Amino acid sequence: WADAAVAATASTPSATSPQGAIAALDNALLEAMKGGKALGYAGRYRIVSPVVKQLFDFEKIASLTMGPYWAQLHGAQQKEFMTVLADYTAATYAARFDRYDGERFAITSSQMLQPGTMGVFTTFTEHNGKVHRFDYLLQQADQQWRIVNVVADGVSDLSMKRAEYTDTMKSKGFQALVAHLRKQIDGYAREGGQ
């Protein structure tokens, strides 16, 4: 669950408020989980993908995770990376939130961290009572609140990706990074089965 976050409605999520964005993500994840094996990975992906792509600011996430390498990429490479990153994020959710046994999400609080940046703090309770904490950092762009980071049980997704992606860029280059992410997406699809 460490890579996971919380989701929204599969139809049209309301991101007019930070809490609305996170509630929309939670709802989409619950819908995918309740569909579970009957939906299969592809069905769960179809539910979470449009919500994830609407609610996450992949341009901001891409630039932050790539660090100094972002400015070195030309426009087509930046666009390709944002697309692959969005697909990878949706694939991760579809693979990890794959069954439902009474799990629940709850928004516990929210706080303005600085002008234009909001924190929304949530919990995910497993069927056995184990509670995970998901803290979301959202920024407002074009009158919509978008997720720029998820901290799952104290681990920042942005920090983990930045360490991994900049290391890969340094040692192997852009095409190797994109190929690695695509391989992970393909792996989720194979493991997630039908």
C-alpha positions, 0 to 999 in steps of 0.5 A: 500500500506504500505507493498508494493514495486515496481516490475519487469518483470514476465519473467526474470528480470534483476538484473544486476543493482539496477535500473534494479531490481526495474524496473523488480519488477515494471513491474511485479506489473503492469502486475499483476494489469492490469490482476486484477480480470480477473487473480484473486489472484492466477493469480497475485501470479503466475506473482509476485512470481517468480520475488519477489523470484528472486529479494529479498534476503530472507536469509538476510531479514530473519536473520535481521527480526529474530534478535538474534533468527535467530542463534538459529534456526537449518538449516531446520527451517531457510530454512522453515522460508525463504520459508514462508517469500518469499511466504508471500511477494509474497502473499502480493503483489498479494493481494494489487496490484490487479487492474489497473486504470492508476497507475504508478511507477517511479524511481526518483533517486538512490544512493550508500549508502556504498560499496555494498549497493545501495538505489533506490528511487521510486514513485507510483502514484495512479489513483487519483494523490496521490503519495506514495514513495517506497525506496529500499535498495539493496545489491549485492550478487553473482553479482546480486543486491537483495532487503533487505528492502523496506521503504514505505511512510517512514515506514521500512518493515524490522523494522516492521517485526523485531518488530513483528517477534521477539515479536512472537518468544519471546512469542510463539515460531517459530512454532507459527510465521510460522503458523501466516504467513501461516494463513495470506497467506491463508487469502490473497488467500481467500479474493483475491478470484478466 
